[in-house]
């Protein structure tokens, strides 16, 4: 069950106030809050404000630092490695992506590895920083174990999401943001919160049998997308994000759902300056042609249009900004509880 829609700015202000109340500097609190609200605007409630209390609990427990003090471990011009010191992943990744874009402007390409970070929410939030700067961006992250190695029965491999984003001329940017499981684990948590069953094929329970119960899925194993292919991609993303950056990897990474362990998450990002390859105007024109070609394909039965990656999120953003965000009752209850705990009841936007 859901109540009325919530005005976007008010929800962002509340989330920002929660972060400030537990020690985050206001500019960093605003970034962290905006990533959550933006996920809800895109229609990705699994990564929206339902996670606010999880992140707050991690800061309160001390496993995540409220104040970000990123330091450079190495700097080779186009390539750098940053130690995040266990601060908020959203703040660190925004800092690192800006660095990657700055380096791409200087060298044509910029790559930044980030170690000792945390879960950062929605990957596309950060890759979408690049298109307005005339850049293409890639971002990978590792995550706490959610699935087993292909053929195994013990969780040691994370969902390890990755994202690409590029400008698309007159269209909203083309952007991909996917986990390597058949479904992002946050969607399983959202189903549990809503009291809904999950589709068959999303997970198996701890005994190794298929399940539609989200609680069993959380205690069991989330299945990889495309079987062995999803597993293999997840391992490669962990290589980039964890092993190569000098951060934790595999079962050494802990997620935002628990407040007793430091995360150890790592991220790796690349920015490419389009002007180093061709004039940006030419690239945008070619992207428009690519999208036109995609949309001109005859429709399969049951479909009324073809969309390109990121188009639906852009539509949801426009609609939800105008109408407000609709949240499940359990999320609203969680936010009320958090408002009471932080003494921010007067800032609750509903």
N, C-alpha and C positions, 0 to 999 in steps of 0.2 A: 504494500500500500504506500502511496506517496501523497504528500500534501501539495500546497501551491508552489509556484515557481519562486525562486529567490533571485533578487537583483544581483547581478554579477559583481559590481564594485563593492557592494556591502559584504558579500561573501569573501572576497579577496581581502578586504579590510579586517574582517574578523580573523581570518587565518593568519594574516600578518601580525595582528595583535597577540595572538597565541604564541607565535614564535618569539616575539619581542619579550613577552612576559617570562619566558624561560631562558633568556639571556642572549638571543641573537641580535646583532646590530640590525637596525631597521632596514637598511638597503638590502642586506642578505635575507632578512625575513620576508621582504617583499618578493624577491626572486623565488624563494622556496614556496611561498603562498601562491604566486602566480602560476607556477608549474602545475599545482594541484587544480586550481580553478580552470586553467586552460585545458587540462585533460577532460574535465567535465564539459567544457564548451565544445570540445571535439566529439563528445559522445563516448569517451573512454572512462566511464565511471569507475572501472576497476583500478584506475590510477589517479582518481580525483580526490576530493576532500575526505572521502572515507578513510584515507591513509593518514590524515592529519594527526590523529591521536597516536598512531604507531610511531611516527617520526618524533612527536613530542616526548613519548615515553623513552625513546632511545637517548634523547638529549638529557632528560632528567636523570636517567640512570648513569650517565657519564661515559657510555660506550661510544657516543658520538659527540664531538665538540661543538658547542654552540657558536664559537668564534672561529672563522676560517683564517688560517695563516699559511697559504700554500707557499712552498719553497721549491726552487729549481734544483733538481738533482744533477741534471746535465743540460747543456745548451750547445747544439751544433748548428745553429742557424735555422735551417729548415726543419730540424727535429729537436725536440726537447722532452724531458721527463720531469714531471712535477710530483712532489710528495704532498698529499693533501692533509696529512696529520689527523686523519679520522674525522674531519669536519663534514658538514652536510654535502651529500653528493650533488645536489642541485646547484649549490653555490660554487663548488669546485669545478664542475663540468662546464658551467657557464664561463667561468674564468679561463679554463683550458681551451674551450672552443674559440673564444675571442683571440687567444694566443695563436691558435692554429690558423685562423683567418688572417691575422696580422702577418704571420710568417708567409702565408700563401701570397699575399700582396707583394712581399719583398722578393720571394724566391720562385713564385709560380705554384709552389706546393708547400704546405705546412703540415707537419704531423706532431702530435703531442700525446705522450703517454702519461697517465695519471695513476699513481699508486696510493694506497692507504686512503681510499675514498669511501663512499657509502652509496647505497641505493639512491638513484636520482629521479625516479618517477618515470616519465615518458620520454623516450629517446628522441622523438621527433621534435620536441621542444627545442632541443639544442642544435640539431642539424638544420632546423629552419632559421637559425641565426645567419646562415651562410647565403642563401639566395638574395636577400636584399643587398648584400655586399658583392654581388656578381660572382659568387663562388658556388661550387658543388661541395657538399660535405658528407662524410661518412663517420659513423660513431658505433663502436661496439662496447659492450660491458659484460662482465660476468655476474653471476648471481648465485645465491645459495642453492644447494642441490635440490632438484625437483624431479629429475628423471634418472633412470639407470642407464649405464652404458648399454648399447645394443646387445641383447642377449643376456643381460644381467637382471638381478632382482633387488639391488641395493641402490639407493639414491646417492650418486656421487657427481652428477652433472647438472649444472644450472640451466635455466631457460636461456640465459646468455643472449639477450636481445641485440639487435643491430638496426641501424637506420641509414638511409640515404636521402638527401634532399637536393633539389636543383631548381633554379628559376625556370619558369615556363611561359615567358612572354606575357601575353595579355591574360593568361590564366593564373590561378593560384598555383604556388609551387607544387611540383611533383615531389611526393615524399612517401617513403616506405618506412614502416616501423613494425618489426615483427619479432616475436620470440621464436625459439626453435622447437618449442613444444607445440603440439597441435593447437593449444590455446594458452594464453598468458595465465599464469597462476592466479593473478589478481581477479580474473573473471570467475575462477572457482570460488574464491573468497566472497566475491560479490553475490554469487548464486547462493552461497551459504547464508549470507546476511539477509537475502530476500526470501529465504526458505524455499528455494526452487531446486528442482533436480537439474543435473547437468546432462548433456547429450551423451549417448553411448559413443565410445571411442576417444573420449577425453582422457580417461584415467583408468588405472586398475587399483584395487585396494591392497592393503598390506599383505594379504594372502596370495596376491597375484591374479585375482579374478576381476573381470570388467565390473565397473560400478557406475551408477548414475547419482550416487549420494555424494554431495560435495565434501562433507566431513570425512567420509571414507577416502575420497580422492586426496585430500590434504594430508591425511595420515599415510596414504599409499604412494603411488607414483603417477605423475603426469606423463602422458605418452608423447614421444617426439612427433613432429610433423613429418610426413613422408617417410615414416619408419626409419631405416638406417641413415637416410640422408639428413634428416633433422638432427639426429645424434651427432653425425660427423661435423656438421656446420657448427653446432654448439661447442664441440671440443675445439674447433679452430678459433672460435671467438674467445674462448677461455685462454687459448695460447696467446692471442693478441692482447687481450685485456688484463690477464693476470700474470702469466709467465713472462711475457716480453717486457711488461712495465715494471716488474719487480714486486708486484702485489701478490695477494693470496690467490689461490686457484683451487678448483675442485671442491672438495669437502671442507677446505679451509675458509670458504666464504660464508658469511652469515647474513641473513636477510632482514628486512625492516619489520618483519612480523614478531621478532623477538627482541627484547631489550636487555638481555644479559650478556651478549657477546659483541665485541667490536666487529665491524663488517669485513674489513679486508678487501672489499670490492676494488676492482681496477677498471679503468676505461682507456680506450685508445681511439683517437680521432684524426681524421685527415681532412684538410680543406684544399681545394684546387681552384686557383684563379682562372676563370674561363678565358679572360683576355690573354692569358699566356698561351692559349691554344688557338683561339679565333676571336674575332670581334664579338662582343657580347650581343650586339644587335643581330648578328648572323645566327648565333646560338639560339636566341629567343625565337627567331623566325623558324628555325629548324624544329624547335620544341613544339611550336604551334602546329607545324605540319605533322609532326609525329602524333600529337593528340588528335588532330583531325583524322588521320589515317586510322587510328584505333577506333574512333567513334563511327567511322563509316562502314565498319564490318557488319554484315547482316546479323540480326539478333537471333540467338538461340531461343528455343521454346521456353516460356516462363520468364523471360527478361524483357524489360521495356526500354532499357538504355544500356550503354557501355560507359563506364567511368574509368578515369585514370587514377593511379595511386595518389591519395591525398585529396581527391575531389570531394568525397563524402564528408571528410573532416572539415573542409572549408565551408561546406553548406551548413553543417551542424553549428559551426562557430557563428555564422551569420544569424541563424535562427535563434540559437540560445542566447546570444548577446541581446537580441531584441526582446525575446520573450522571458528570459530568466532561466535559471537552471532548476530542473526538477530532480529532487533527491529522494532515495528510498527512506522510509520511516526509520529503519534501523540506523541509517547514517545520520539522520536528524537527531535521533536519541543520543547517539555517540557524541555529536557536536554539543548538545545540551549538557551532557556530563562533563565534557572538556571545558565548557564555559564556566561551569560551577567550580571546577577544580582550579581554574586559573583566575577566578574572580572577574570574568569578562562577560557576565550575563547581560550587561547593558549594551554590549556590542554584538550580541547574537542577532543575525539578520532575519530571524523568523520567529 
